Amino acid sequence: MEIIPGSLGQIIECDPNGTDAETSQCLNTIAMDLKSNWGPGIKDLGLPPMDPLTIGEAAINAGSTLVNFNAALSGVTLTGLNNLTATNYV
């Protein structure tokens, strides 16, 4: 994991060759950083608060050769992101 100073705070870069535990810890650090630094929104950039987060449209396509999952979502509102606790990503 590398932390790079930026004009909007730190930028965290995960090592693409890291172990599962290192990747999970890095993604957890990113999630918590987003929550604390970007959660309230950034007025200067016109970014609204993350909670609630409204997503106009999203597509989810996942699966393997045996099982596929496809979903098309629209008008989704996510609430409770201020209570986000990241535990494991891998």
N, C-alpha and C positions, 0 to 999 in steps of 0.2 A: 504494500500500500504506500502510495506517495501522496503527500499533501503539498499542494502548490498554492502559494498566495495568489489571489486574484482581486480584481477591483470590486467584486461583489462578495468578498469573503474567500474562504479557502476552497480549492478545487481538489477533490479526492479522486485519485486514480488507482483502481484495483490492478494488481499484477495478474495479467491473463494466464500466467504460468504458475500461479499460487496453488497451494493445496486447497481442498474443500473447506477446511477450517479457516484458512486465511481469507478465502473469498467470502465466506459467510460473515466473518468479522468485518471485512471491508464494506460489504453491502449494508451491514447493520450500522456502521459508522456513517455511511452516506445517508441512510434513512433518518437517523437521529439528527444529523446536521441539517437536512432539508426541513425537518419538523421545527427545529429551534430557530433557524435563521430565515427560512422562507415562509414558514407557516403563517405568520401574521400578514403576509403579502408585502410587496415592495411598491409603494406608491409612485416612486420616481420612474419605474419601468411600466407602470400600469398593470402590475400583477396583483390580482385580488387575493385575499386570504385563501389558504388551502382548505379550510373547513368552514362551510361545506365546499366540496370540489364538484363542479358541474362539468360533465364531459358530454359534448354534443353527440359525437358518434365514435364508436370503437368496434374493432373487429378482433376476434380471438380465433386463431387457427392453431390447433395443437394436435398431436397424435403421432402415430407410428403407422407402419404398414398394416397392422391388424385393427387398430382402433383410431378413429379420427373424431375430433371435436371441433365444430365450427359454430361461432355465435356472432351475431350482429346486434349491437346494442345502440340505442339512441336515447337521448334525454336522461342520462344517468346522473344521479346526484349522490355523492359519497359523503357521509357525515361521520363524525367521530374521529377524524384524522388527528385531532389534537391529543387524543389518547393513544396514539400509535406506540406500540412496543414491538420492536423487531427482535426476533429470537433466532431463527435459522433460515437460511436461503438456499442451502445446498442439500 
